[in-house]
Amino acid sequence: MIHTIMIRQTKHSGRSVIEMSNDYVKVYVAPELGGRILQIEIGGCALLFENENLKGMANVQGTSRWNGNWQNFGGEKLWVAPQGWSSEDEWPGPPDPVIDGGSYKVSAENDVIEMTSSVEPHIGVQVGRSVRLLEKSTRLEINAWLRNRSEHSKHLSIWPVAQVEASSYESGHYKIFFGRDRSKSGFTIIHGIVNSPQWHLRDNIVEVDYQYIAGKIGSDTDCGWACYMNCDKGACLVANFEREEDKPYFHDAPLQVWAQGRGSIYTRGSLSVCPDNMKINPGYMQMELQSPLQRVRPGDSIEYKYSLWSCRVHPNTSVISAGRSWIATSNIVLGRANISAHLGVAVCGYVAVECDGNVTRIPVSPNEPVDIDVPVSSGNVSMTLLDSELRAVERIYRSHRSFASILCDPLYQ
């Protein structure tokens, strides 16, 4: 068993990458491909989209050999908002030869990989990030930054984009879930047809059921999470983020989801038709996060922190609720004699069920679905995720208690 983080140079999909791994997850980073996380694997299941048409192909963006076409290698990477092609205050990509398509400087030490782009000459910015993998966990803690290298102040946003695997015309195979937006409408249409069968609002959850139809939605959600699921394999990739109050966002949406597929969208002042052919137009989805649009003076920087983690759940289920280190694929049900739940978790450790001072600990791992069915003697029940050292990670559930007892709970102080 690998009880510490391993970082090494290796090969993945025929190209040189940096592998960061522990017992539970493998992460492949490709600095020369736009500083992207090329792939995340849990239990041998790949979660990120990799473009089969470009596997093993050299990145020529920014070289004399580049013809201006986008080499979309896939993976998870940084973009810059606002996106546009009409002024020097907008990022004209993708494609671009620096931020999405350039080669990043890289350093790797202990449990952290750091990457830095060159300066993008059109908008005059430089981006970078540190990627840290936690021990006994699948969690990647990512601290992204953007620096204004131009001579003028600009209003800019950091825009992490995770392109996730989705290669089916049929519903039910690949989904993304997140909580309702603040207005309770769920989402707004940014691109594509308004009656796309891919967008669904189910109680307090928005479900994107991929069917290879081009389109994009945005949400002003403050739920702090979004979850991609390969439904056939029960493999999930979860993004955690913060929405800042009273701050403007590009498209008024700190969370956006893009579905690559067939159909028409209006962009760059014209109608764009996406071909109905997965060989030349591969299918994938994008979970897109955004920092608030902020004024960045010349020489100044902004930061954006977020995390990505993976887990396994039972196949062909749906996410009902989530926290920062767990997702639930069923309602957490407190009955007269037991409490039950089906979960996925980010850490190796335990789920502790406490009832009137009696504690039952269930061993849990990110690599296995978590099934909870614990006898209880009363309705005074709590459920907490613990790490392997029995330290509290996050409260999952608590039944109704008095205000005084909540004040004494260290997880709520």
WOBEL-V993059 format. One line per field, one symbol per residue. phi: phi as a letter, one per 20 degrees, with the letter a starting at -180 (. if undefined). psi: psi as a letter, one per 40 degrees, with the letter a starting at -180 (. if undefined). burial: 1 if it has 9 or more other C-alpha atoms within 8 Angstrom, else 0. A space follows every 50 residues. Layout:
phi = ???
psi = ???
burial = ???
//
This chain:
phi = .eecfdcbfbdblmcfbdedbbfdbccddcgfdmmeefbccclneedefc fffdfnefedfndfefenffeefnmcbddcdfercdbfeceebffbecfe deedfcccbldcddccefefffemcccaadcdeeflbefdeddebcceee ecfcecbecfcdedfacbfefneccccbfgefemenacedcnffdgfeec dclededddfclcfrbccbefdfnbbceceffdmdccdddbdeefldfcf mlbfcccdderepccdblmbeddefebffdcfeacceddbfffcfcfgne cccbdbccbcadcfgldceebacecbcddbfeddefcbccaccccecerb ddddclneddddfcbfecfdddbcfcdbeeccccedefemefeafebbef cffffffeeffdd
psi = hgeihhhihaihfeihihhhiaedihhhhgdegffihdihhhfehhdihh hdeeheiiheheieeheeihggeaahihahiihieeieeihgiiiiecdd eihiiiihhbfhhhihiihhddefiiiiiihhhiifiehhhhhiihhhea eiiihiihghhhhihhfidiiedhihiiiiideeediihdiaidfhedhi hhbehhhhghffhhihiihfifdeiihhhgddefhihhhhihhhifiiih efhehihhhhaiaiihifeihhhhighedegiiiihhhihiihihhihei iiihhiihiiiiihifiihdiiaeeiiheiihhhadeihiihiiieihbi hhhhhfehhhhhhiideiihhhghiieaegiihhhiaeefhhdhhdiiih iidddddehdee.
burial = 00001110000000011111110111111111111111111100011111 10011000001100010000101111111111110000011100111111 11110101001111111111001111111111111111111111111111 00111111111111111100111111111111000110111100000111 10001111111111111111110111111110111111111010000011 01111111111111110000000110010011111111111111011100 11111111111110111011111011111111000001111111111111 11111000000001111111010101111111111111000111110100 0000011000000
//
